[in-house]
Amino acid sequence: MDIEAAKLIGGGLATIGVAGAGVGIGTIFGSYVSAAGRNPAAAPKLFGNVLLGFALTEAVALYALVMAFLILFG
């Protein structure tokens, strides 16, 4: 019973990274909208960097989710 409780606690703690990634994605797109509002001509040039930041932030969330599943079911 102790190992099962530790797995559940560890899996829950590993999912904190998913919440952090959600905050990061919100910050990325919020900053992009703000920058595009200030300088609409630069918006198309910035969009590639926004997508790169989104992909890297989402990768962190996926790593955290994989770790949670490994802790729970491994």
C-alpha positions as CSV (number, residue, x, y, z in Angstrom):
1,M,0.0,0.0,0.0
2,D,2.9,2.4,0.7
3,I,4.3,2.0,-2.8
4,E,1.0,2.7,-4.4
5,A,0.5,5.9,-2.4
6,A,4.0,7.0,-3.4
7,K,3.2,6.4,-7.0
8,L,0.1,8.4,-6.9
9,I,1.8,11.3,-5.1
10,G,4.8,11.2,-7.5
11,G,2.4,11.1,-10.6
12,G,0.5,14.1,-9.2
13,L,3.7,16.0,-8.6
14,A,5.0,15.2,-12.1
15,T,1.9,16.8,-13.6
16,I,2.8,20.2,-12.2
17,G,5.0,20.7,-15.3
18,V,1.8,20.5,-17.4
19,A,0.3,23.5,-15.5
20,G,3.6,25.4,-15.9
21,A,3.6,24.8,-19.6
22,G,0.0,26.1,-19.8
23,V,1.1,29.3,-18.2
24,G,4.1,29.5,-20.5
25,I,1.9,29.1,-23.6
26,G,-0.5,31.7,-22.4
27,T,2.4,34.1,-21.8
28,I,3.8,33.4,-25.3
29,F,0.6,34.1,-27.2
30,G,-0.4,37.0,-24.9
31,S,2.9,38.7,-25.7
32,Y,2.5,38.0,-29.4
33,V,-0.9,39.6,-29.5
34,S,0.4,42.6,-27.6
35,A,3.3,43.0,-30.0
36,A,1.1,42.5,-33.1
37,G,-1.2,45.2,-31.8
38,R,1.7,47.6,-31.4
39,N,3.3,46.9,-34.7
40,P,1.0,45.0,-37.1
41,A,3.7,45.1,-39.9
42,A,6.0,42.9,-37.8
43,A,3.4,40.3,-36.9
44,P,4.1,37.9,-39.8
45,K,7.8,38.0,-39.0
46,L,7.2,37.2,-35.3
47,F,4.7,34.4,-35.9
48,G,7.5,31.8,-36.7
49,N,9.2,32.6,-33.4
50,V,5.9,32.3,-31.6
51,L,5.3,28.8,-33.1
52,L,8.8,27.7,-32.2
53,G,8.2,28.9,-28.6
54,F,4.9,27.1,-28.5
55,A,6.4,23.9,-29.7
56,L,9.2,24.0,-27.2
57,T,6.9,24.8,-24.3
58,E,4.5,22.1,-25.4
59,A,7.4,19.6,-25.5
60,V,8.0,20.3,-21.8
61,A,4.4,19.5,-21.1
62,L,4.6,16.3,-23.0
63,Y,7.8,15.3,-21.1
64,A,6.1,16.0,-17.8
65,L,3.0,13.9,-18.8
66,V,5.3,11.0,-19.9
67,M,7.1,11.1,-16.6
68,A,3.8,11.0,-14.8
69,F,2.6,8.0,-16.7
70,L,6.0,6.2,-16.2
71,I,5.7,6.8,-12.4
72,L,2.1,5.7,-12.3
73,F,2.2,2.6,-14.6
74,G,5.9,1.8,-14.7
